[in-house]
Amino acid sequence: MKPSEILIAARTLLETKGWTQDAMARDISGIAVSCHDPRATCFCALGATGKVLGPNRYITILYGHEQYMYDVFDGIPSSTNDAEDTHMLDVLIAFDFAILMAQDNGD
């Protein structure tokens, strides 16, 4: 997958399944679970990209989408995602900017 495709799929996942903070993913009861756990019902920004990439590819290989996420989240995405004053809309807008940057670069 191209970086823009990863970002689009992750954003779509957040918008359709839901967003969370302080965990990669949560189940219906709000308990933190792996982003690959079939019980996961909502995801953080990094958890959504992890879900899109699959359990055998997340973290171990760089796919190019990371730099766009670092750029729009002003550093580590989880720091922004988990900030007390961050809302789901903030994260979706950040993904929108990352997607545009990736597409502008042909990624």
N, C-alpha and C positions, 0 to 999 in steps of 0.2 A: 504494500500500500504506500502511496505517496503521503508525505507529511500532511498535506491539506486534507486528504481522505481520512486519515487517522483523526485529525482534529474535528472534521465534520461529523464523523461517526460518534466520537466522544461527546460532542456538544448535543447531538440528537439524543444520545442515551441519557444525558443529564436532563434534557427538557422533557423527555417522555417517561423516564423512570423516577426521576427525582434527584435531589442534591442533598449532601450532608456535609458536616464538618467534623473534624477531629477523629476521623476514621476513613479508611479507603472505601468502605461500603458498610451498609447496615441492613439488617433483616427487617421484616415487618414489625417486629417488637422493638426496634431501635438498637439492637445489640450489634456491636461492631463485628463484621465478618470480612473475609477475604473478598476482594473484588471479583474473584473467580468462583466464589461460593454460589451455588444455584439458589440459595435463599436470599441473596443480595437483592434489595429492592430500591436502593438509592446509592449514589456514589459521590465521592469528592472529585475534584478536577483530575487528580492523578489516578484515582481508582477507575474513572471512566475510560481514560486512555489505556490503562492496564486491561480492563475488560475487553476493549476493542482489539487489543493486540493478542490476547490469549495467554494462558498460563505458562506456556513454554517460551514466550518471547519477551515478557515484560521485565524491565530493569536490566537484563543481561546484555541486550543489544540496543544500540542507539539507532533510532529510525529517522531522525531529522526533525521531528515535530517538537522535540524538547527545547531547542533554542527559541522557537517562536513562543512557546509557553513561558520560558524564562524572561523573554523580552517584555511580554505584555503583563506578566504578573510581578514585574519589578524584582526578579530574583526567583527564589524557590516558590513554585506554585502553591505548595501546602501552607506556606506562611500567610499568603494572601487569602487562600481558600478558608483557612481556619481562623482568621482574624475576627474578633468579636463584632466589628461593624461591617463585615462582608455579608452580602445577601446573594441569593441564587442569581438574580439579575446581573449583579456585578460579574459573576463568574461567566455567565453566558455572553455578556458583552466582551469580556476578555477573550473568550474563544472566538468570537466574531472577528476581533482584530487580528488574532493569531492566524485565523483562516485566510483573511485578506492578505496578510503579509506573506504567507506561504504561497498563495496563488500568484501574487505579484512576482514572486521569485521563481515561478514555474515549478514549484514543489506541490 
